Amino acid sequence: MARIGREHVVYGLALLLAGLMVYRVHGYLRVYDVQAGDRAPAFALADEQGLGLSLDDFSGKVVLLNFWATWCPPCVQEMPSLNDTYERLRDDGFVVLGISVDEDGDQYSRFLRNAGITFPTARDPERTASSRYGTLKYPESYLISREGRVLRKYVGPEDWSRPEVANYLRSVL
């Protein structure tokens, strides 16, 4: 009889621990799916120099948040038009913010130098920020208003210099 009681106690403790674990990781298991009209989720990362970089740093500006990686050919393909768009519109309150999910910091840094990327970037190998947006495919971009609302979500590469895209971007500035 004592053996059965001990097994029940162990079983009860195991259930209690499992429940506690589920409670603690529940927030991390949530599947996010940020869409147009949603408030853009906040995040904080470090830039190339190790300085803090967050979405709040750009409040009052229109932000094109781009999740990408150096190992992603479509991401690399759209980088020149992203950089050109940033250079063309930055004085009008427009920011491109690139968040790389690269694990290899040297490869990330080398790419930025070789490609001449001038817009702010950060590396997020743990995919903390991209998971808050529900990003699973790369590249994926979110156009965020001056008030912090998602205006549009772009899945896949975009030619940011196409006239209809450029005109839309100018219209929200």
Summary of the structure (lengths in Angstrom):
residues: 173
radius of gyration: 21.0
end to end distance: 75.4
largest distance: 79.9
contacts: 475
relative contact order: 0.19
helix: 46%
strand: 21%
